Amino acid sequence: MASVIKDTRSPYWSARYRDGAGNEFTRSTKQKQKANALQVAFEMERMARGEVPTMAVIERVGREMIERLGQTLDAPTVAEEFQNYLSLLDISTRAASTKEGYRQMVEDFLTYLGKSGEKKLTSLTAGDIEKFKASLNAKGLSGKRVNIYLKLIRSILKKATDAGRIERNPALRVDNEEAEGAGKEDFTTVQIRALLRASKGFKKHKGKDWHGLVCICYYTGARLSDAANLKEGDVHLNADEPFIEYKEKKKRAGAAKVQRSLHPDLQSYFLNRESSDNPQDFLFPSLAERSTGGANGLSREFIKLMEAAGIERRLLREGTTGGGRNVYNLSEHSLRHSTVSGLLNAGVDEGLRMAVIGHDDKDVHRGYSHARTAAHKAVAKLPSVMPVKKGKG
């Protein structure tokens, strides 16, 4: 009579049975529950002895096994599996900010899949997840952030695998992205000054706009696309602690505007530049309303500015044919990273650095009851990159 045994090296029970000639076999049942494994073992023995089960028997056994796992015969769709995870997440004890982050990642994944999300979960492949990973890279997400997405997807699919809704976890075949910071660099103050010098006369009338854009990105940590679309009304110089206020493109609809404190050099820049009385006018009209990517995008033009400044880029990793992009040691994102490094070197603690740069962390804001004042003082510690004015004579 068939029996089951457990090997400590495997999570599955193995069936031990004999065929009609008395030959003994040992085969994995691919089942983690002993009762389910025994049912499989009995059927293996019957088939080995030539007792081919009827279709009705196969269906009955399959139905019983699935019912033991608390599932239905119909496999869920990809969307149903991931939305079910969100339902369970709602009643979990995780922090509200963590739940919101996971919810957004699931929504991002399902949005990327589009109609493919309505297909059966069993149809989801490693290639689908690999392409989603490439899309995150194309958006400029850090390696660390991409890996958080992959970790969540693996976790959700592991539960589906353990419950028997899919046979294998396709996400396990997708490698993590390189760790953030591996070969990537920040701009030094010397390089930022070189960028500002090179902006004079750069692309003719665009030079003044690029000069201001580089200053804002470095001194506030704003992203290139957000800074390029600032308007006159976004600058608040008359406040006790001057700041700029704007809506970040990467934030979801309805998200509040962010505020960035102004370094003394940036305040001086705004006070001395030619400005408009119309609050809806763009600060940098030659750069506003342009995409970041593409042959004529802001990123490509920033690379030209780097070349004019004599700053070389090193290729760290070539993009894949599936849509991945080349990764270099320096890019426009390095301006934002330089802000963080400058604050770190100035002795500003991690929590306040996050508040200054605008990283999402509600605990930071709760921890700093005077976050605006603290951030304003912290920004002032960034080293000046403006050219030193020579005295007369």
Buried (B, 14 or more C-beta within 10 A) or exposed (E): EBBBEEEEEEEBBBBBBBBEEEEEBEEEBBBBBEEBBBBBBBBBBBEBEEEEEEEEEEEEBEEEBBEBBEBEEEBBBBBBBBBBBBEEBEEEEEEEEEBBBBBEBBBBBBEBBEEBBEBBBBEBEBEBBBBBBBBBBEBBBBBEBBBBBBEBBBEBBBBBBEEBBBEEBBBEEBEEBBEBEEEBBBBBBEBBBBBBBBBEEBBEEBBBBBBBBBBBBBBBBBBBBBBBBBBBEBBBEEBEBBBBBBEBEEBEEEEEEBBBBBBBBBBEBBEEEEEEEEEEEBBBEBBBEBEBBEEEBBBEBBBEBBEBBEBEBEEBBEEEEEEBBEBBBBBBBBBBBBBBBBBEEBEBEEBBBBBBBBEEBEEBEEEBEEBBEBBBBBBBBBEEBBEEEEEEE
